[in-house]
Amino acid sequence: MQYMCLIYSADNAGPQPGTPEFGPFMKAYQDFTSMVKEKGVMIHADALQPIGTATTVTKENGKLETTDGPFAETKEQLGGYYLLDCKDLDEAISYAAQIPTAEHGRVEVRPVMVWDD
């Protein structure tokens, strides 16, 4: 079963670029990515551009509206994701707990509906 691990954190939470902690933090991400690849569970992963680059699209009564920024004003922002193929939710949770941002943010784990063509 496929699970999406959505990575959320508040702006400026956790190690920041230019600090001594940032290098080890990024290394932890590299190590995690290598591990899930080696175990054969990683389907895909990416980071997102900063929240300031987001555009929200709405269509009401046939009228298209766009708004700069995210849909909701929240402290935590979606920063990236891992798409994993796990045997069950427990396995997906065990991997999500190892994502470095879980220590200063949140990782939401959701099963993916895979539509067959």
Secondary structure as a PSIPRED ss2 file (coil, helix, strand):
# PSIPRED VFORMAT (PSIPRED V4.0)

   1 M C   1.000  0.000  0.000
   2 Q E   0.000  0.000  1.000
   3 Y E   0.000  0.000  1.000
   4 M E   0.000  0.000  1.000
   5 C E   0.000  0.000  1.000
   6 L E   0.000  0.000  1.000
   7 I E   0.000  0.000  1.000
   8 Y E   0.000  0.000  1.000
   9 S E   0.000  0.000  1.000
  10 A E   0.000  0.000  1.000
  11 D C   1.000  0.000  0.000
  12 N C   1.000  0.000  0.000
  13 A C   1.000  0.000  0.000
  14 G C   1.000  0.000  0.000
  15 P C   1.000  0.000  0.000
  16 Q C   1.000  0.000  0.000
  17 P C   1.000  0.000  0.000
  18 G C   1.000  0.000  0.000
  19 T C   1.000  0.000  0.000
  20 P C   1.000  0.000  0.000
  21 E C   1.000  0.000  0.000
  22 F H   0.000  1.000  0.000
  23 G H   0.000  1.000  0.000
  24 P H   0.000  1.000  0.000
  25 F H   0.000  1.000  0.000
  26 M H   0.000  1.000  0.000
  27 K H   0.000  1.000  0.000
  28 A H   0.000  1.000  0.000
  29 Y H   0.000  1.000  0.000
  30 Q H   0.000  1.000  0.000
  31 D H   0.000  1.000  0.000
  32 F H   0.000  1.000  0.000
  33 T H   0.000  1.000  0.000
  34 S H   0.000  1.000  0.000
  35 M H   0.000  1.000  0.000
  36 V H   0.000  1.000  0.000
  37 K H   0.000  1.000  0.000
  38 E H   0.000  1.000  0.000
  39 K C   1.000  0.000  0.000
  40 G C   1.000  0.000  0.000
  41 V C   1.000  0.000  0.000
  42 M E   0.000  0.000  1.000
  43 I E   0.000  0.000  1.000
  44 H E   0.000  0.000  1.000
  45 A E   0.000  0.000  1.000
  46 D E   0.000  0.000  1.000
  47 A E   0.000  0.000  1.000
  48 L C   1.000  0.000  0.000
  49 Q C   1.000  0.000  0.000
  50 P C   1.000  0.000  0.000
  51 I H   0.000  1.000  0.000
  52 G H   0.000  1.000  0.000
  53 T H   0.000  1.000  0.000
  54 A C   1.000  0.000  0.000
  55 T E   0.000  0.000  1.000
  56 T E   0.000  0.000  1.000
  57 V E   0.000  0.000  1.000
  58 T E   0.000  0.000  1.000
  59 K E   0.000  0.000  1.000
  60 E E   0.000  0.000  1.000
  61 N C   1.000  0.000  0.000
  62 G C   1.000  0.000  0.000
  63 K E   0.000  0.000  1.000
  64 L E   0.000  0.000  1.000
  65 E E   0.000  0.000  1.000
  66 T E   0.000  0.000  1.000
  67 T E   0.000  0.000  1.000
  68 D E   0.000  0.000  1.000
  69 G C   1.000  0.000  0.000
  70 P C   1.000  0.000  0.000
  71 F C   1.000  0.000  0.000
  72 A C   1.000  0.000  0.000
  73 E C   1.000  0.000  0.000
  74 T C   1.000  0.000  0.000
  75 K C   1.000  0.000  0.000
  76 E E   0.000  0.000  1.000
  77 Q E   0.000  0.000  1.000
  78 L E   0.000  0.000  1.000
  79 G E   0.000  0.000  1.000
  80 G E   0.000  0.000  1.000
  81 Y E   0.000  0.000  1.000
  82 Y E   0.000  0.000  1.000
  83 L E   0.000  0.000  1.000
  84 L E   0.000  0.000  1.000
  85 D E   0.000  0.000  1.000
  86 C C   1.000  0.000  0.000
  87 K C   1.000  0.000  0.000
  88 D C   1.000  0.000  0.000
  89 L H   0.000  1.000  0.000
  90 D H   0.000  1.000  0.000
  91 E H   0.000  1.000  0.000
  92 A H   0.000  1.000  0.000
  93 I H   0.000  1.000  0.000
  94 S H   0.000  1.000  0.000
  95 Y H   0.000  1.000  0.000
  96 A H   0.000  1.000  0.000
  97 A C   1.000  0.000  0.000
  98 Q C   1.000  0.000  0.000
  99 I C   1.000  0.000  0.000
 100 P H   0.000  1.000  0.000
 101 T H   0.000  1.000  0.000
 102 A H   0.000  1.000  0.000
 103 E H   0.000  1.000  0.000
 104 H C   1.000  0.000  0.000
 105 G C   1.000  0.000  0.000
 106 R E   0.000  0.000  1.000
 107 V E   0.000  0.000  1.000
 108 E E   0.000  0.000  1.000
 109 V E   0.000  0.000  1.000
 110 R E   0.000  0.000  1.000
 111 P E   0.000  0.000  1.000
 112 V C   1.000  0.000  0.000
 113 M C   1.000  0.000  0.000
 114 V C   1.000  0.000  0.000
 115 W C   1.000  0.000  0.000
 116 D C   1.000  0.000  0.000
 117 D C   1.000  0.000  0.000
